[in-house]
């Protein structure tokens, strides 16, 4: 890890920059993006994905019978840099010194719902169609939380229980379905509280769900599952605590650094040093996104802009750092001009179709069918700006999104750049 910190940082990320705005990054699909990881996991087990290209960048080498993947929510490179500079990170450094380490990009939006569906399905965002923390779902006639898959303010009413289906489920499925078809047993470890969430129900299909109450308990279950394994196995471990602390306390704090270090300490003590793991066990670790910290004076509530609201069909949805507008017929050009003139200092308005054509939601060959779920205009936050529509509190009074400290969803280096670790452990 120290080697990466000492490299020319700009040189490392030059290939990721957005040509139109050099301080922002573009998802590097096929050349170092988290969306490449599931395809390479499948390839580890000899399963072809049909996505290989001559430009495809390999993140891991060899084939292994037992593969562990840890998804550390919110484990961004900027948070790692802060932690290493300000705190003694003995266990993180130990793990990194014995691993291959690369820097890769998140997807866009750089948010959990979008990224995790890509992880579990080997699909680009334009294919799986979950592009934000909240989204307007025409079939439901309201704005929905895309992690619980429920209308805002109605957490007990999952869309899946009311006839709503993701269009890709039947024909594409998850990576676990593909592994199952190839005689690889999959186990998905996740916190007990979200074992039955809407997103878990669609992304965990084909895997054995193993809920846990603590990271220590999860690692105990993982070690037991490995030691008793018969045949080839894949283990997907989701740990949300770094993200939770980054949201509530901040990504650049001692609290977050200690949480990172505690995870790597437990990993070392309970797994790396274990003597009962099967031969040919491999582990990789990455994240879904990083965090940035918006300034209090740059939180923009678009619900108070009556002129803008007169142009829109629905409330502003998406994420505080990447928001989506649905515009009334014939008003897109007028809306773009208005946004550019009034809010140039705070965010960049871009036509959704333009971002789609430039590959922000996936490679051109993956674009297929209706793309109305992308809305009409995407607002990309500049610097330390965050964007809200407080009118959504009318239907979801408990929503605290505008009080979060760490935020994500946008294209800044802090949000987009994440690590990828890979190593054998037996």
LUMTIBA-840122 format. One record per atom (N, C-alpha, C): x, y, z. Coordinates in steps of 0.02 Angstrom, whole numbers, plus 50000, padded with zeros to 5 digits. Example, Ala and Ser with C-alpha at 12.3 -4.5 7.8 and 13.67 -1.06 7.14 Angstrom:
506604971650390506154977550390506604983550390506424988850354506844994750357506455000250394
This chain:
500424994050000500005000050000500435006250000500995006150036501445011950038501705013549968501805008349928502055009449860501575013549818500915012249826500425016049789500415023249812500475024349878500475031149904501075035149879501615031749864502225035149842502235036249767501785032949729501785033749657501535040649638501625042349574501345048449546500595047349540500225050349587499495049149591499155051149525499335056849498499025059049436499175054249379499775051449379499945046649327499525040349332499375038249393498975032149403498275033049375497985039049384497285039849365497175043549299497715045249264497625048949201497165045249153497215038649152496795034849106496065034649125495895037049184495215037049208494865043849200495225048949180494935055749180494395056549126493895060649142493365062449095493645068049050493645066948986493945071848940493655078848948493005079248961492665085748966492835089449030492985085749084493125088749149493685084649181494295087049174494875083049193494925081549268494575085349310494595083949382494105078449402493705076049354493225070749368493425064349331493225058649359493405052249331492815049049296492965044749248492465041049211492545033649227492005029849235492075022649247492485019349192492985015349213493445012249165493215005149149492625004449120492364997849104492854994049060493044988149081493494983949043494224985549051494374990949088495074992949095495234995149166494884992049215495014993749284494424996949318493854993249321493234995649351492964990049395492614991749448492324986649490491844982149452491544984649398491094980649358491464975049320492124975349317492524970049286492624964049333492554965249398492734960049447492294953849441491624954449438491224948249436491374943949375491514947049317491694943249258492344939349267492814942349303493444939049315493384933649369492914934549415492764929149462492474923149425492004924449380491724918949340492274915549299492714919649269493264916849229493724912549271493804914249336494214910249381493964902949382493304902049375493014895449377492894892649307493204895849257493154893349189492494894849155492134899949179491474901649151491554907649105491394906749042491444912248994490864917149003491024923548998490504928749005490334932048939490744930848888490624933948824490804941348822491154943748875491324950848879492064952148868492444946848851493164947748843493314952248783493764956948792494004961248738494754961548742495064963548687495794963848688496054969348733495614974048753495824979348799495694977548872495414971648884495204969848951495804969248998495784972649053496334972749101496224967449155496694962949161496634957549210496794960149280496344958649327496434960749396496714955149439496684949049415496934943349454497184937949406497624933849431497934928649389497764921749416497784916749371497694909849390496974907949403496874901549418496214898949434496254895449502495744896449542495754894049611495104890449628495154885249668494564881249685494114884649736494404888749778494014892049831494164899549829493654903449815493744910649802493324914549852493644919149889493304923549936493334930649908492764934049908492764941149889492444945149945492804950149971492544954650023492384961349991491754963249996491534969849974491474974250036491944979050044491934983650100491604990150077490984991050097490594996850076490935003250099491045007950052491325014450070492085014650079492425009150061493145008550072493525011950014493455018450010493765022249956494505023449966494855024749912495575025849916495755032149955495335037349950495485043449987495435042250063494965037950083494905036250154495515032250177495755027750134496355023850150496955028450157497035033150110497605037850114497605041650179497015044250199496975047850262497175043350320496895037250321497015032750376497755030950383498085029750327498795027850328499235033650350499045039750332499455045550349499365047750422498755046750448498605049350514498615044150570498585037750552498525032650604498975026750587499145022950639499545016950629499075011350605499165009250543498715004150513499104997750501499324994750556499764988950552499454983250512498834981650526498524975750495498334977050423498114983150407497994984950337498644984450297499174987250324499824986950290500074979750282499984975650333500194968750328499844965150271499184966250268498804963050215499024965550146499104972150140499284975150076499984972950054500454972450101501134970550084501184963450057500684959350071500684952450048500184951249991499944956749962499434956349910499634960249848499324958549792499344962949735498834968449747499024974649734498574980349747498524984649684497914986049663497784990449606497274995749625497275001249588496765006349596496285005849537495645005449552495145004849499494585009849512494125010349465493575015149473492935011649495492495015449524491815013249537491425013649472490785012049475490325013249420490025020149428489565021949384489195028249393488445026749391488075029549438488295033349496488705029049544489165032249579489595028649627489215027849692488735023249691488295022249748488155014849758487965013049819487925006049837487425002049796486825004649786486325000849749486554999249679486835004049644487075002949576487664998149574488144999349617488764995349617488634988149637488244987049690488154980249714487764975949664487294978849629486944974949578487424972949522487874977449504488384975549455488824969849481489014970249544489424964949574489074958149571488444958049588488084951649594487844948849527487824953049476487544950749412488024950749354488604953949361489064954949305488734958849249488334963849269488004968249221488214975449232488244979349178488354986449184487714989849205487764995849235487164999249259486615000049206486805001349144486285002249093485904995749079486204990049097485874983649087485414981949146485654982949208485224981049265484754986649286484874992849264484404998449269484285001149339484734999649385484695002849451485245008049454485055014249447485555019649440485435025149491485495023349554485435028349606485135025649669485215029349723484935027449788484175027749786483905032949753483185033349743483045034049668482465031649648482285032049578481535032549572481305035949520480585036249506480395029949466479935025949494479715019849461479015020949434478935021449369478265022849340477735017749362477945011249366477455006049384477175007049454477595010049498477365011349567477065018249573477205022549525476935029349526477235033649580477845031949603478155035749657478905034749657479235038649699479955037949708480095032149755480575027949738480715021949777481435021749801481535018649858482195017049884482435010849848483015011249814483225005749770483655000649807483745001349872484064996149911483534991649943483034994649973482484990650001481964988849948481984992449890481494991749837480794992849863480724998549899480075000449926479935007749910479295009749903479135016749897479375020549958479605026749949479835030650006479275031150058479465030050121478985030550175478565024250184478695019050145478295012850150478765006750150479195006450199479715001250202479424994150206478794993650226478494986950232478204984450166478204988650114477884986850050478414986149995478734980349991479234979249940478904978549871479204981649822478934981349754478894974149729479354969949752479364962949728478744959149751478424961449804477814958149829477194960649794477284965449750476714968449716476784968049640477124962849616477144961449545477704964749506478124968749540478664972149504479254967349495479524967149435480104962849421480644966749384481254965349401481814968149362481824964649294481874968349239481804965349173482344960149155482904960249192483454955749175483454949149212483034948549263483084942849309482994936149273482464935549233482304929049203482834926649154483094931149113483544929049059484284929449077484454933749124485164934649140485354931549207484984933149259485124930349324485744933349357485974930049410486544932449449487164928349434487734930549460488344926549452488264919849489487864919849542487764913649580487384908449539486894910749499486554906149454487044902849406487504906949379487994904249331488484899549365488684901249426489144896949464488794890249480488164890749500487774884749516487724880049456487634882849397487584878849336488244875349320488794877849349489454875049337489744871549398489304869249441489494865249500489954868949548489834875449556490194879349607489684881649659489804879849722489344881849776489504888949799488994893049804489084900049824488754901449891489084905349932488794907649996488864915249999488324918550016488294925850019488204927750093488724930950122488724933050193488534940450196488034942050236487824948950241487494950050309487444956450332487154957750398486444955150404486294952650463485634949650476485064954450460485164960950472484634965850464484404966550391484834964950343484654965850273484594959150235484524953750273484514947150241483904946250195483364949850209482754949250168482584955650130483064960250124482914966450089482744965050016482424969849984482244968949913482854967549871483394971249882483994970349841484314963449854484314961249917484584954649933484194949149897483544949949894483114944849864483264943849790483464949249756483614948349684484354947049671484794949849712485514949049699485794942649728485464939749778485714933749809485444927349780485054928049727484744922149697485274917149673485214910949694485694905749675486234904449727486274908749778486764907749831486424905749895486794902449938486564901250006486674907750045486154910250077486204916550115486424914850186486964918050208487234916950275487244923550313486714925150351486694931450387487134931350449487394937150468487824937550527487664943750568487884943650631487784949250677488414953450687488994950550673489624954150682490124951550630490634955650616491144953550569491504947350595491624947050660491954941250689491544934950678490884935450688490454929650676490464927650603490454932550559490474931150487491104927250468491684929450495492314926150478492344919150507492034918150565491994911350594491594906850548491014909350524490604905450478490974904050413491314909150388491694908350326492224902950333492604903150388493134898150398492834891150403492284890450439491964883950445491714881450378491414885950338491174883950272491744881750227492304885150232492884883250192493184876550214493244875650278493554869550303493134863350289492484864250281492044858550267491844858150193492154862250151491954862650081492074856150044491594854450002491674848749956491564851449886492064850849844492024853849778492224861149780492144864649724492354871649719491844876249752492094881749780491654886349817491814893649803491294897749808491374905049804491024908149863491354913049895491094916149956491094923749947490504926749946490434934049939490254936850007490684941250034490594944050101490474951650096489904953850119489744961050118489784963950188490204969150196490304972450260490154979850253489624982450286489404989350275489674994550323490054992550374490184996950431490615003050414491095002350368491505008150350491065013550320490595011650278490135016350247489685019650299489425015650345488985018350397489335023750438489935022250460490315027150500490495033250459490685032250396490855037850352490265042550342489675039750336489065043850329488925047850392488975044650449488745047650512489265051850547489895049750543490435053250579490925056550531491035053450473491485056250423491985051150400492175051350336492665046550310493375047850332493525054150349494205055950367494245057350442494125051950479494115052350552494465046250582494645046850645494935041250680494445035450685493805036950692493295031650698493305027150636493335030250577493325026350516493985022450508494535025650524495185022250519495215016150565494955016850626494955011250673494495005650649493955007350617493505002150590493854998250535494195001750491494584998350438495094993750469495474996350517496004992450548495724986350584495144987150616494854981450653494634975950605494384977750547494194972750497494794968750475495354972250460495944968850437496294964950493496214967250554496484963450611496094956850618495434957150616495024951050620495154946450561495244949350504495384945350444496044941450452496544944950479497194941750489497164936250542496844937950598496834933250654496374927350643495804928450612495304923150607495324919350541495634922250489495634918950424496324917650396496724922950390497374922250359497814917350396497774917450463498194913050503497874906250516497284905050490496934898750503497314892950472497334887350507497704881550484497254876350450496594877550451496134872450425495804874450359496104879250324495824881250259496024876150205495604875050156495794870450102496344873450059496704869050025497224871449979496904875449923497304879949896497094884049839496504888549857496564892149913496074897149933496344904049916495924908049885496114914649859495634919849886495894925849900495464931149926495584937549888495064941249873495124947949845494654952549884494844958849886494464963849924494394970149881493804973049880493714979449847493134983149880492874988249846492354992549875491834994049821491324997649841490824999949792490935007349774491225011149820491335018349809491745021149866491965027349859492275030949914491795036249940492065041149976491655046550005491985053249995491565058349992491805065249997491385068750049491605074650072491245078250125491015084950099490385085650081490115092150058490135097450113490195103550093490185109050141489465111050155489345113150217488665114850239488345120150194488745125050175488475130550134488365128750061488545122550042488455120449973487975114649966487505114250012486955109450006486375112949972486235110849911485745114249869485075110549870484555113849897483885110949899483505113449837483435109149788483105111249725482345111749732482065109249787481335109649795481095116849804481545121349826481335128249837481385132449773481645129549719481695133049655481055131849616480585136449623479925135449592479955135349516480395139349488480455139449415480705132749389481215130049422481465123549401480925118149409480565118349464480045113249476479505113549423479395119449395478875120049343479085116549278479735114949272479985111449213479955103849221479855101449283479965094349298479305090449305479345083949288478775079449295478755076149363479335075149394479385071449457479885075049502479915073249566480435076049609481135074149585481635077549612482335075949596482525069649634482795064749598482975058349629483715056849616483925050849636484625048849626485005049249691485585052549690486025053349748486205060649757486405062649818486575069649829487145072249786487545067749758488115069849717487995068249642487435065149626487265063549557486515062849553486175068249536485445068449539485145068049469484535065449467484195064049403483565068249398483475071549340482885075549327482475072449271481825072249279481365070349226480985076649205481065078549143480835085149119480205084449076479775089449080479165089449040479325089748966478885087048926478985086848853479135093848826479645094248784479815100548751480195105448794480375103548856480685108248903481425106648917481705101748884482395099748901482895105248887482865108248829483345113548812483275119548859482645121448873482525127048919482805125548988482695119349011482935117349077483695117349080484015114749027484745114649025485025121749027484735126248990484975133248990484895136349059484325135049090484195137949156484685135149208484795128649208485245125549256485965128149247486175128649184486855130949170486965138049193486475142249183486535149349201486515150249277486055146749311485955148049383486415144049428486595137949407486945133449453487635131349429487925135049382488565133149354489105132149408489065136049461489555135649515489495129149556488905126149556488765120549601488775113749568488505113249507488485106749475488485107449399488615101749366488645101549293488025097849268487575101149232487005097549203487215094249137487075087749130487255084149070486645080149048486525080048982485975075948957486125068548970485625064948994485705057849007485925054148945485645055948888485815052648825486555053748808486815059648825487525060948811487965056548855487785055948920488185051848965488145044448944487565042548920487485035648896487935034348836487935039048788488335038348728489085038348743489295041948795489995042348814490225036548858489765031848873489955025848909489965026248984489625031149014489625031749087489225026349121488735023449086488315018349116488485011349090488985010849048489175004349020489435005148950489734999848925490005000048857489445000148806489555003248748489015003948699488664997448682489034991748679488714985448659488224982948712488274985648774487814983348826487174987348828487114992548787486524996748786485984993348744485414992048775484894988348740484214990248768483744992048724483064993148746482935000048775482415000448815482175006648844482675009548894482835015848887483305019148933482985024948970482315024948974481965030449007482115030649082482345025049110482505024949182483085029549199483455031949148484005036549160483775043749169483125045049158482885051849161483125055849101483085062449106483275066749050483925070549061484035072749123484625076749139484945074049203485605073449203485985071449263486355077549289486325078549354486695084049385487305081149421487905083049397488525080549426488805085949472488855084349536489085089449585489805091549573489925097949579490595100749578490865101249649491505100649656491845101949720491475098949779491235103149825490925100649887490175101649889489855101349831489135102449828488755095949838488175096349871487705090849873487015093549854486605089249825485965091349796485405087449830484855090949848484295087749880483635090349853483115086549864482425088749852482045087449917481995092549959481705091450026480955090050022480635090949965479925089349959479805081849969480335077749959480255070549969480125068850042480275073450087480145072250159479395071750173478995074350128478265073850137478035066650135478375062550094478195055450090478665050950130479225053650151479715049850191479995054250245479605055750298479815060550350480455058550385480615052150388481205049950424481845050350384481815052550322482405052850280482905058050306483515055850319484025060250347484595061450298484475060350233485025060650184485395067350186485035072850197485365079350195485775080850257485765076350307486155077350367486795073050368486895068950316487475064650314488115068750307488665066250334489315069650328489675067150266489845060750264490135057950203489595056550152489725058250089489235057050036489595054349974489195051649928489485048749867488965048549812489155045949755488715045749697489015049149637489475054049649489745058149596490375055249564490735059549528491295057449488491975060149513491995062749573492635065249599493095059349614493745060749618494225055549635494055052149701493845056149750493695053349816493135048249813492645049449770492075044849765492205038949719492585040149666492655035249613493235030349621493755032249656494365028149657494355023449718494405016949704494395011949757494965007049747495165003449800495714998649794495464991849772495914987849745495774980749733496374976749758496254972449808496774968149837496654960949813497184957249801497124950249782497724946349807497594940449836498144936349861497894929249875498354924449875498214917749899498304917649974497904913650008497974913350082498094906250106498194901550061498354894750083498814891550031
